[in-house]
Structures are given as structure tokens and as C-alpha cells.
Amino acid sequence: MHRALLLLLLMACASPAAAATDRQVRTFAWSASRALAIEVGGGRIRVEGSTRTDIELVISRTAPTTDALALLPIDVEETPERVGVRVRQVDGGTDAAITADVVVRVPMTARVEMLRLDEGPITIERFQGWLTAEAKRGALQATDVTGTLRLETGIGNLTLTNARLDPKGLLRLRAFNGDVTLDMPAAPPNARVMALALNGRITS
């Protein structure tokens, strides 16, 4: 009896405390002249294009404790020309246990001025507008995309699946330490694709 009780107590002490989480949803008006910029320290960024007429931003933060969530503030700067979102740890912190998963749902033809993520992957789906994205240490994957795309990884693979080249668009793909893979359903009659891998391979 005493041994069983002691074992249960030891197991309880060894169990990690549940992480604290919160979820915030924000909506912004959109116009063809309004740009969006998102900067995240660690976590994930996911962009989903659709026929919607506004921008929906869903930010889910995770930290070891509720108090630690305050170390990852959400800063939003909104002007008629631009929506800027910054989710970074205070004082330049880099605690891997404090992260943010950001899902942004935008019109397919939106202008995304910049997606920047220090640690983690970026995913882009069903997008046809103007977009610049940088994953410093993480993979970048885009599916069903066209338009003007400038995509870059520092350490990580860059993959485009079912990509189409718009006659007035551009695909610029760059990986400093990783592979670049481009998949198109058919070869365009006229193409301008810029692909660079400094320490990796390019597959098209």
C-alpha cells in the first residue's frame, strides 16, 4: 500500500505542468491598396487565400505558465495603407517554450508585404496576389499559388506545389541552406523563375 502510494506521488511530481495557451481573433478591413506585414519570433505562420473580402488573423500563444504569456505581446499597428502585426518575446527573448501559431486568412489577391518567422515553418495555400516571405530557420511550403512571390529560407527547404506563373507575375525562390523544389502542372509558354540554393539543390 505504502509503496503504491509513493509511486503515485513520484509520478505526479514527474508529470510536467500543462502549458498555458490563449487564442485571439482579429479582423481587418481590406482594400487593394492595403498591405499586410507579420513578424513572429518562434512558432508557425499559415496563410490561407480565399474569396473573403476582409483579413482574419488568428493568433494562438503557448507558454509554460499564464504569467509567461505576457512575455509574448501582440503588437498591432493599423493605418489606412498597412496592417502590421508583431509577435515577439520582450527584450529579444528566445525561449523555445514560448511560441505563437499565426493563421491569417486573406483575399486571394491580397498584398502581403512581409511574412517573417525566425524559428518554425511557413505555409501558404491558395494565394494569387503579391507576397514576400522569409523563414529564417524553418521550412517554407506553398501550394496552389500564383502571382508575384518572393520566398526565402535561411535554414530549411523551400517547396512550391501546383504553382502557376502569371503572365505579369514572378516566382523568386531562394534557400541559403536547403533545397528548392518547384512543381508546376504544366510548363508556361513564357517563364521567369529565379531560383537560388547556396547550399542545397534545385529541383523543377
Sequence and secondary structure as in RCSB ss.txt:
>XXXX:A:sequence
MHRALLLLLLMACASPAAAATDRQVRTFAWSASRALAIEVGGGRIRVEGSTRTDIELVISRTAPTTDALALLPID
VEETPERVGVRVRQVDGGTDAAITADVVVRVPMTARVEMLRLDEGPITIERFQGWLTAEAKRGALQATDVTGTLR
LETGIGNLTLTNARLDPKGLLRLRAFNGDVTLDMPAAPPNARVMALALNGRITS
>XXXX:A:secstr
 HHHHHHHHHHHHHS    EEEEEEEEEE  TT EEEEEEEEEEEEEEEES SEEEEEEEEEESSTGGGGGS EE
EEE SSEEEEEE  GGG   TTSEEEEEEEEETT EEEEEEEEES EEEEEE SEEEEEEEES EEEEEE SEEE
EEEEES EEEES    TT EEEEEEEES EEE  SS  SS  EEEEETTS EE 
